[in-house]
Amino acid sequence: MKADELRKMNLIELNTELRSLLRAQFGLRMQLATQQISNTNQLKIVKRDIARVKTIITQKSNEI
C-alpha cells in the first residue's frame, strides 16, 4: 500500500488497517515456522507496510 493512499485515511481506518496487517504478519510467521510459505518476500512487504502505517498514524496524531 502506498503512503498517499494511507494519508487519505482517517485514524480509525488506519488502526483497522494496522490490525489487519498485524494479523497477516502473524499468519505469515506461522507459515514460515511450519515451512508452508511459498513466497518469503511477502513477510518483508507486510513488515514495511506495518511500519508505513505506524508512521502515518504518528504523523496524524501529532497534527491534532
CORMO-V818572 format. One line per field, one symbol per residue. ss: DSSP state (@ for helix, = for strand, . for the rest). phi: phi as a letter, one per 20 degrees, with the letter a starting at -180 (. if undefined). psi: psi as a letter, one per 20 degrees, with the letter a starting at -180 (. if undefined). A space follows every 50 residues. Layout:
ss: ???
phi: ???
psi: ???
//
This chain:
ss: ..@@@@@...@@@@@@@@@@@@@@@@@@@@@@@.......@@@@@@@@@@ @@@@@@@@@@@@@.
phi: .effffffeefffffffffffffffffffffffeldeecfffffffffff ffffffffffffff
psi: pqhghhhiqrhghghgggghhhggggghhhhghjliphnihhggghghhg hgghggggghhhh.
//
